[in-house]
Amino acid sequence: MLLIGPDAAGNLLELIALVLAGDELLIIHAMPLRPSFYPLLPDPTE
């Protein structure tokens, strides 16, 4: 699962998570959001 959004300080992040038994998430990748994922963010003007 790809998760993108801000952390508590407002930094945009990308996370990759695996969904485990019991709907638990295991984060296997975390880094600052790369520009290639910006189009997936909601448009703030809408």
C-alpha positions, 0 to 999 in steps of 0.5 A, spaced: 500 500 500 502 506 498 501 512 503 502 519 501 501 525 506 504 530 511 508 528 517 507 532 524 511 537 522 508 538 515 513 534 511 510 530 505 512 523 506 511 517 502 510 510 505 510 503 503 506 498 507 504 491 507 497 489 510 498 483 515 493 479 518 488 482 523 489 489 518 495 491 521 500 495 517 508 494 517 511 500 514 517 497 509 519 504 506 519 511 508 522 517 505 521 524 503 515 525 497 518 524 490 516 529 485 513 523 481 508 522 486 505 529 487 500 528 482 497 523 487 495 529 492 489 532 492 488 539 488 488 544 494 484 549 489 478 544 488 
